[in-house]
Amino acid sequence: MASAGLALAAGGWLSFDRTLHTAGWVDLASHVRSGDERVPAARIESATERLAAIRDPGADEFGALAFLRYAAADDALVRGDRAAWQRDLADAVDAARRGLALSPARADLAVALAEIEFLRHGPGPDVYQLLDLSFRTAPRDMWIVQRRIALGLRLIAVAPPDIADHVVADIRILGAPFADPEQYRILAQAAFVAGPAAEATVERQMGMGHPWAFGAFEKYLGELRAHAAQSRAK
């Protein structure tokens, strides 16, 4: 019993020590995940190398590595390096799946993994399964909803009925009357990028609600359409 107690104590200390040394990288990844900080590519690369070298990483470390690799893939795409983009996305998938295996309720990892699978393979059962996981584990977490809606609206024309119903629920959350105007802007941006079917779906749902919220959404959508038209005319 004494040796078992010592083993448990040692395991607890190793976990604490690991967390202590990785906290900064996990925090960096949280900023990358939320998009509230533009992190230089060199810093992302340094953090991913250090996290990848961690012995016995936990869900937080795998989650951080997934989002950092995803960000590295975005940077590779901007540079036009398709090979690096594919490699970083594959590494992000591996880290996200390992994180979800250790912490199955991580809705943020489920959404990110769904996005990556959509980028790599298009719509399909893997994407829908991951989205369903995020809907079930974080149905109303606002920052998850704000991220999830971009992918949800791109799938709205082809998704199974249960997934489409969940996407409509996200539209209603973001389109709630007298909410933060940023929600309507995010909804308009997601609908505009996703295309006419998504725009029609959101307008239909918003049209059944409060006219103030519908008007705010239409204002943002109109601005996006006008900007796109000006860009095409140049």
N, C-alpha and C positions, 0 to 999 in steps of 0.2 A: 504493500500500500504506500509505504514511504517513497519507494522508487517511482511509483506511478504519479504520486503527488509532485515529485521533483520534475518528472517529465512534463506534466501539465504546466507547471510553473515556468519551466524553460521555454515551452512552446508559447505561452502567453507573453513572456518577455521578448522573444524573437519577433512575434507579431507586432508588439508595441515598438520595438526598435526599428523594424522595417517601416512602419507607418510614420515614425518620427522622421526618418530620412527621406521618405517619398512624399511627404505632405506638400512640399513646395511644387513638385511636378504635378501632383494631382490637382492642386489649386490652379496652376497654369492651364491645365487641360479644361478645368471648369470655365475659365474665361474664354478659351477657344470654343468650347461647346456652346456657350451662350451668345457668342459673337460680339461681346461687349469690349473686346480688346483685339487689336491687330498685332499679332505676335510675329516677329521676324522669323523667316524660314530657318535661319541658322540656330535660333533658340529652340525652335521646335525639334530640329534634328538632334541637337544636344540632349534635350529632354527625353526623346524617344530612345536614344542610345543608352542612356542611364537607366531608364525604366526597363528596357529589354534585358539589361544585365542583372536585374534584381533577382535574387534567389528566392524561390517560393513566393511569387507575387500573389496578392489577393484580388478580390473583385474591384477594389478601388484602383489598384495599379493597372489591371487589365483594361478597365474602363478608360482611364486616362490615356493609356497607350493607344486605344482604339480611336479616340477623338484626335489625338495628336497625329496619328498616321493618316486619318481622314483629311486633316488640315494640310498635311504634307502632300497628299494627292491633289488637293485643290491648287496648291502652289505649282506642282508639276504640270498640271493642265494649263495654267497660265503661261508657263514657259514653253508649252508645246512639246513636252517630253512625255509621250504616250507610254513608253515602257516604264518610266518611273511612276506614272499615274496608275498603271495597272498593278505594279508591284506594291505600291503604298496602299491601294485599296484592298489587295489581297491580305496584306499584313493587318489592316484595320479590321477586316472580317474575322481573321483568326483571333485577334485580341478581344473583339466584341463577343464572339461566341464563347470564349473562355470566361469572360466576365459574366455573361448570362448563365453559364453553367454553375458558377459559384453564387450568383445572386439573380435568380430567375425573375424577380420583380423589378428589375432595372428597366423601366419604361424608356429612359433616354437611350440606352444601348439598343433596345428593340427598334426604336424609330431610326436611329442612325444606321443600324444594320439593314433595315428595310430600304432606306434611301440608297445604300451602296448596292444592294442586290438589284434594285430597280435600275441604277446606273449601268451595272454590268450586264444584266440579262433582260431588262424590261419587266413588265408586269407578269405576275405568276403566283403560284401557291406559296412560295417561300416569302414573298413580299407581303401577301395577305395574312399569312400566319403571324408574322412579326408585328404587323400593324394591329392585328387582333389582340396580341399580347399587350401592346401598349394601351389600347383602348380599355382592356380589362383591368390593368394595374394602375393606370393613371387617367381615368375618364375625364376629370375636370381640372387637372393641374395646368394652370394657365400657360406656363412657359412650354410645357409639352404640347399643349393644343396649338400654340402659335407655331411651333416647329412642324408638328404633324400635318397641319392643314395644307402645307405646300405640296407634300407628296399625295395626300388624300385627294386633293382636287385634280391632280394629274391622272389619277386613277378612276375618277368618278364615272367616266363613260364606259369603263370595261370591268369595273370591280364587281364581285358577287354582291347580291342584295344586302347581306349582313354588314359587309364592309362599307357599302354605300350609305347605309343607315347610320353607321358610326360617323362617317364624314359629315353627313347632314347634322348630326348632333354637335360636332365641332363648329360647324357654321353658326349654329344657334348660340353656342357659347360665346364665340367671338363677336357675333352680331347682336348681342343683348342690348336692349335700349339703355341709353345714357351711360354707356361704358366709357372706358378710356378711349379717346379717339384713335390712339395707336392701334387698337384692336381692329378698327375698321380699315385702317391703312394696310395692315398686314393681310387682312382678308382680301382687300382689293388687289394687292400685289400678287398674292398667290393665285387668285382667279385669273388675272390678266396673263400671267406667265403660263398657266395651265391651258388657256385657250377658250374658245367660244362655248363649248359644252359646260365648262366649269363656271364661266361668267353667267350663263343662263341658269345654272343650278343655284348659284348664290343669289342672283337677283330674284329668283322665284321664292326662295326661302326668306330672304330679307323683305320681300314685298308683302309677305303675310304677317310681318311684325310691325313694330312702331315706325311711323313715317319718318321720324327724326333720324333713327339709326339707318334706315334705308337711304335717306338723303345724304347722310355723311358718307356711306359706302359709295353711292353713285358719284359723289363729288371726287373722291379719290380715284375711282375707276376712270372717270372722265379725264382727269389730269394725266393719267398714265396713257390713255389712248391718244390724247392730244400731243404728248411728248413723243410718242412713237411715230405719229404722223409727221411731225416736224423733222424727226431724224430721217425718215424715208425720203422726205422732200429735198434734203440737202444733197 
